[in-house]
Amino acid sequence: MARAPRKPLPPLIVFLLRHLAVGAGAGVLLGLLCLATDLGGLRGLLFGSGGGPLAVALFFFGLIVTFGSVAMGAAVMGLGRPRN
């Protein structure tokens, strides 16, 4: 049976998803930089704990949620600006 073609996503949803992806990428980049430089002994703390992979996953999840939300919020607030 053939599927019906999908309707494209509304432009505002695409706009938000694009900014979410940029913010999430920035969060992952910051997390990798923190682990690579062992900022404040964070790498030793994360990998030295009993739940190493879970601690790292939660660390990155927090960064992705935070930076993604900030990027989306900034994008929405910037919508009302007049363009010259």
One Martini backbone bead per residue (centre of mass of N, CA, C, O) as a GRO file, in nm:
protein
   84
    1MET     BB    1   0.095   0.037   0.023
    2ALA     BB    2   0.059   0.365  -0.025
    3ARG     BB    3   0.168   0.659   0.079
    4ALA     BB    4   0.109   0.954   0.182
    5PRO     BB    5   0.210   1.252   0.158
    6ARG     BB    6   0.379   1.468   0.333
    7LYS     BB    7   0.354   1.731   0.525
    8PRO     BB    8   0.486   2.010   0.585
    9LEU     BB    9   0.623   2.195   0.802
   10PRO     BB   10   0.592   2.456   0.969
   11PRO     BB   11   0.789   2.733   0.974
   12LEU     BB   12   0.807   2.768   1.289
   13ILE     BB   13   0.908   2.483   1.350
   14VAL     BB   14   1.163   2.498   1.183
   15PHE     BB   15   1.281   2.740   1.330
   16LEU     BB   16   1.299   2.602   1.611
   17LEU     BB   17   1.465   2.350   1.529
   18ARG     BB   18   1.712   2.503   1.429
   19HIS     BB   19   1.776   2.643   1.704
   20LEU     BB   20   1.797   2.387   1.869
   21ALA     BB   21   2.038   2.265   1.715
   22VAL     BB   22   2.237   2.492   1.774
   23GLY     BB   23   2.221   2.479   2.085
   24ALA     BB   24   2.299   2.179   2.111
   25GLY     BB   25   2.575   2.207   1.976
   26ALA     BB   26   2.688   2.407   2.184
   27GLY     BB   27   2.658   2.218   2.429
   28VAL     BB   28   2.841   1.992   2.326
   29LEU     BB   29   3.092   2.164   2.286
   30LEU     BB   30   3.121   2.255   2.579
   31GLY     BB   31   3.140   1.971   2.702
   32LEU     BB   32   3.394   1.883   2.547
   33LEU     BB   33   3.574   2.113   2.652
   34CYS     BB   34   3.548   2.044   2.952
   35LEU     BB   35   3.665   1.755   2.924
   36ALA     BB   36   3.935   1.820   2.775
   37THR     BB   37   4.030   2.039   3.011
   38ASP     BB   38   3.934   1.979   3.298
   39LEU     BB   39   3.727   2.167   3.431
   40GLY     BB   40   3.753   2.162   3.765
   41GLY     BB   41   3.760   1.836   3.758
   42LEU     BB   42   3.519   1.708   3.591
   43ARG     BB   43   3.626   1.449   3.460
   44GLY     BB   44   3.708   1.306   3.724
   45LEU     BB   45   3.424   1.314   3.848
   46LEU     BB   46   3.264   1.161   3.628
   47PHE     BB   47   3.466   0.902   3.594
   48GLY     BB   48   3.497   0.843   3.918
   49SER     BB   49   3.230   0.755   3.940
   50GLY     BB   50   3.004   0.497   3.952
   51GLY     BB   51   2.819   0.657   3.713
   52GLY     BB   52   2.967   0.755   3.450
   53PRO     BB   53   2.771   0.743   3.196
   54LEU     BB   54   2.533   0.881   3.341
   55ALA     BB   55   2.676   1.145   3.415
   56VAL     BB   56   2.744   1.227   3.125
   57ALA     BB   57   2.455   1.224   3.014
   58LEU     BB   58   2.342   1.439   3.212
   59PHE     BB   59   2.535   1.664   3.136
   60PHE     BB   60   2.451   1.681   2.834
   61PHE     BB   61   2.148   1.715   2.874
   62GLY     BB   62   2.165   1.985   3.026
   63LEU     BB   63   2.308   2.143   2.799
   64ILE     BB   64   2.102   2.098   2.573
   65VAL     BB   65   1.856   2.219   2.713
   66THR     BB   66   1.972   2.496   2.777
   67PHE     BB   67   2.081   2.589   2.495
   68GLY     BB   68   1.825   2.531   2.333
   69SER     BB   69   1.637   2.724   2.491
   70VAL     BB   70   1.797   2.983   2.447
   71ALA     BB   71   1.789   2.983   2.137
   72MET     BB   72   1.481   2.983   2.110
   73GLY     BB   73   1.422   3.236   2.280
   74ALA     BB   74   1.593   3.435   2.114
   75ALA     BB   75   1.441   3.390   1.847
   76VAL     BB   76   1.161   3.477   1.941
   77MET     BB   77   1.244   3.764   2.045
   78GLY     BB   78   1.360   3.845   1.747
   79LEU     BB   79   1.091   3.864   1.572
   80GLY     BB   80   0.996   4.177   1.652
   81ARG     BB   81   1.198   4.299   1.477
   82PRO     BB   82   1.284   4.537   1.274
   83ARG     BB   83   1.359   4.554   0.930
   84ASN     BB   84   1.613   4.749   0.739
   0.00000   0.00000   0.00000
